[in-house]
Amino acid sequence: MANALPCNRSMQRSVNAMNRAYYIAGWGWVAICAALIARARSPVYVPFEPPITVTQAFGGSPAADWFTRVRPSCNDLEVGMCLQSDPAPEGWEGSGYAAACLAIAGRIEDARMTLLALRQGDQNNAAGIVFNVGHPIADMGDDRSAGPIMRLVVEFQPWNYMALYHAGMSYYVLDQPDLARAHLDAFLEQYDVRDGWTANAREILRRLERGESR
């Protein structure tokens, strides 16, 4: 009987330890569930990024590497000599980057001819490269400089709503209300998400409706 008491005490201690472990684990699970519920009820911030709806060439390709190398020479003074001495790789991707280099140098007609020299399907892909190169310029708010590039993209990708938006804003800056209205209307027809882009487009259209200039 005397030997049974220590055994019982040992068993009781084991039971108590198990109970404490279950207690701690149970409250830990409750805390996790409470955190998950609170997170689910809290608003989630999703930073807005303008959509890109064009075919993009993968970075690191010979054509992309070529453009990285010649990008500093994509200006009106150097671009002609640069493309002669260091031509772009063959294929639609190389032509796309060559057209982009010409476009940001202000040689829009030469860029257009470079795109027109491709097959129709390849023209779309190459124009997507021009868009990707010119889009950051437009997003910085320089629609006057980016406008000609975006208008060139629209010629080959009339469904590219971000190009339509920036082209419309460019025409507005240049005080060409009819063209601004046409491009912004086309943008809103294809892109109806309630965000800053559509809000800006509608505001400019309201100003144009009231006959207000920039």
C-alpha positions as CSV (number, residue, x, y, z in Angstrom):
1,M,0.0,0.0,0.0
2,A,2.8,2.3,0.9
3,N,4.4,1.6,-2.5
4,A,1.2,2.5,-4.3
5,L,1.2,6.1,-3.0
6,P,4.3,7.2,-4.8
7,C,3.1,5.5,-7.9
8,N,-0.2,7.3,-7.6
9,R,1.5,10.7,-7.0
10,S,3.7,10.0,-10.1
11,M,0.7,9.3,-12.2
12,Q,-1.1,12.4,-10.9
13,R,1.9,14.5,-11.8
14,S,2.0,13.0,-15.3
15,V,-1.7,13.7,-15.7
16,N,-1.3,17.3,-14.5
17,A,1.6,17.9,-16.9
18,M,-0.5,16.5,-19.8
19,N,-3.4,18.7,-18.8
20,R,-1.1,21.8,-18.7
21,A,0.3,20.9,-22.1
22,Y,-3.2,20.5,-23.6
23,Y,-4.3,23.8,-21.9
24,I,-1.4,25.7,-23.4
25,A,-1.8,24.0,-26.8
26,G,-5.6,24.8,-26.7
27,W,-5.1,28.5,-26.0
28,G,-2.3,28.7,-28.5
29,W,-4.8,27.3,-31.2
30,V,-7.4,29.9,-30.1
31,A,-4.8,32.7,-30.5
32,I,-3.9,31.5,-34.0
33,C,-7.6,31.3,-35.0
34,A,-8.3,34.7,-33.6
35,A,-5.3,36.2,-35.6
36,L,-6.5,34.5,-38.8
37,I,-10.1,35.9,-38.3
38,A,-8.8,39.4,-37.6
39,R,-6.6,39.2,-40.7
40,A,-9.5,38.0,-42.8
41,R,-11.6,41.0,-41.6
42,S,-8.9,43.5,-42.1
43,P,-8.8,45.3,-45.5
44,V,-5.9,44.1,-47.7
45,Y,-4.0,46.8,-49.4
46,V,-3.2,45.9,-53.0
47,P,-0.9,48.5,-54.7
48,F,-2.2,49.5,-58.1
49,E,-0.1,48.8,-61.1
50,P,-1.2,49.7,-64.6
51,P,-1.9,46.6,-66.6
52,I,0.3,45.6,-69.4
53,T,-1.5,43.7,-72.2
54,V,1.2,43.2,-74.7
55,T,3.6,40.4,-75.7
56,Q,6.8,40.9,-73.7
57,A,10.2,39.6,-74.7
58,F,12.2,37.9,-72.0
59,G,15.1,39.8,-70.5
60,G,18.5,38.3,-71.0
61,S,17.9,37.4,-74.7
62,P,20.5,38.6,-77.3
63,A,18.2,41.3,-78.4
64,A,17.5,42.5,-74.8
65,D,21.2,42.5,-74.1
66,W,21.9,44.4,-77.2
67,F,19.4,47.1,-76.2
68,T,20.9,47.4,-72.8
69,R,24.3,48.0,-74.4
70,V,23.1,50.6,-76.9
71,R,20.5,52.3,-74.7
72,P,22.7,55.3,-73.9
73,S,23.1,56.0,-77.6
74,C,19.3,56.0,-78.3
75,N,19.2,59.8,-78.8
76,D,18.8,61.9,-81.9
77,L,22.5,62.7,-82.2
78,E,23.9,59.2,-82.0
79,V,21.1,56.7,-82.9
80,G,21.8,56.6,-86.6
81,M,25.5,55.9,-86.3
82,C,24.9,53.4,-83.4
83,L,22.4,51.3,-85.4
84,Q,24.8,51.2,-88.4
85,S,27.9,50.2,-86.4
86,D,26.1,47.9,-84.0
87,P,22.9,46.7,-85.6
88,A,20.2,44.8,-83.6
89,P,20.0,41.0,-83.8
90,E,17.8,39.6,-86.5
91,G,14.2,38.7,-85.9
92,W,11.1,40.5,-84.6
93,E,12.6,40.9,-81.1
94,G,15.7,42.7,-82.4
95,S,13.5,44.8,-84.7
96,G,11.3,45.7,-81.7
97,Y,14.2,46.9,-79.7
98,A,15.7,48.8,-82.7
99,A,12.3,50.5,-83.2
100,A,12.2,51.3,-79.5
101,C,15.7,52.8,-79.6
102,L,14.6,55.0,-82.6
103,A,11.3,55.9,-80.9
104,I,12.9,57.2,-77.7
105,A,15.4,59.1,-79.8
106,G,12.5,60.9,-81.5
107,R,12.9,59.1,-84.8
108,I,9.2,58.0,-84.9
109,E,9.0,57.5,-88.7
110,D,12.1,55.4,-88.8
111,A,10.7,53.3,-85.9
112,R,7.4,52.9,-87.9
113,M,9.3,51.7,-91.0
114,T,11.2,49.2,-88.8
115,L,8.0,47.8,-87.6
116,L,6.3,47.8,-91.0
117,A,9.1,45.7,-92.4
118,L,8.0,42.8,-90.3
119,R,5.2,40.3,-90.9
120,Q,1.9,41.4,-89.4
121,G,1.9,39.0,-86.4
122,D,5.5,40.0,-85.7
123,Q,4.6,43.7,-85.9
124,N,2.3,43.2,-82.9
125,N,5.0,41.6,-80.8
126,A,7.6,44.1,-81.8
127,A,5.3,47.0,-81.0
128,G,4.8,45.5,-77.6
129,I,8.5,46.0,-77.0
130,V,8.2,49.6,-78.0
131,F,5.4,50.0,-75.5
132,N,7.4,48.4,-72.7
133,V,10.3,50.7,-73.3
134,G,8.2,53.9,-73.6
135,H,5.7,53.1,-70.9
136,P,7.9,54.1,-67.9
137,I,8.5,57.5,-69.6
138,A,4.7,58.0,-69.8
139,D,4.1,56.8,-66.3
140,M,6.6,59.4,-65.0
141,G,4.1,62.0,-66.2
142,D,6.0,63.1,-69.4
143,D,3.1,62.6,-71.8
144,R,4.5,65.2,-74.1
145,S,7.6,63.1,-74.7
146,A,6.0,59.7,-74.5
147,G,3.0,60.7,-76.6
148,P,4.5,60.0,-80.0
149,I,5.8,56.6,-78.8
150,M,2.3,55.7,-77.5
151,R,0.6,56.9,-80.7
152,L,3.0,54.7,-82.7
153,V,2.1,51.7,-80.5
154,V,-1.6,52.4,-81.0
155,E,-1.1,52.1,-84.8
156,F,-0.1,48.5,-84.3
157,Q,-2.0,47.7,-81.2
158,P,-5.3,49.6,-81.3
159,W,-6.5,47.5,-78.4
160,N,-3.7,48.5,-76.0
161,Y,-5.7,50.6,-73.6
162,M,-2.6,52.0,-71.7
163,A,-1.2,53.2,-75.0
164,L,-4.6,54.7,-75.8
165,Y,-4.6,56.5,-72.4
166,H,-1.2,58.0,-72.7
167,A,-1.8,59.0,-76.4
168,G,-5.0,60.7,-75.4
169,M,-3.3,62.6,-72.6
170,S,-0.5,63.6,-75.0
171,Y,-3.1,65.0,-77.4
172,Y,-4.7,66.9,-74.5
173,V,-1.3,68.4,-73.6
174,L,-0.8,69.4,-77.2
175,D,-4.2,71.1,-77.3
176,Q,-5.7,68.7,-79.8
177,P,-9.1,68.1,-78.2
178,D,-10.7,66.0,-80.9
179,L,-7.8,63.5,-80.9
180,A,-7.6,63.5,-77.2
181,R,-11.3,62.7,-76.9
182,A,-11.2,59.9,-79.4
183,H,-8.3,58.2,-77.7
184,L,-9.6,58.6,-74.2
185,D,-13.1,57.4,-75.2
186,A,-11.4,54.3,-76.8
187,F,-9.5,53.8,-73.6
188,L,-12.6,53.8,-71.5
189,E,-14.4,51.5,-73.8
190,Q,-11.7,48.8,-73.3
191,Y,-10.8,49.5,-69.6
192,D,-13.5,50.2,-67.1
193,V,-11.8,49.5,-63.8
194,R,-12.5,52.2,-61.2
195,D,-9.0,53.5,-60.5
196,G,-6.8,56.5,-61.1
197,W,-6.4,56.0,-64.8
198,T,-10.2,56.0,-65.5
199,A,-10.7,58.9,-63.1
200,N,-8.1,61.0,-64.9
201,A,-9.5,60.1,-68.3
202,R,-13.1,61.0,-67.3
203,E,-11.9,64.3,-65.7
204,I,-10.1,65.3,-68.9
205,L,-13.2,64.4,-71.0
206,R,-15.3,66.6,-68.7
207,R,-12.9,69.4,-69.2
208,L,-13.0,68.9,-73.0
209,E,-16.8,68.9,-72.9
210,R,-16.7,72.2,-71.1
211,G,-14.3,73.5,-73.7
212,E,-11.5,74.0,-71.2
213,S,-7.9,73.9,-72.4
214,R,-4.9,72.6,-70.5
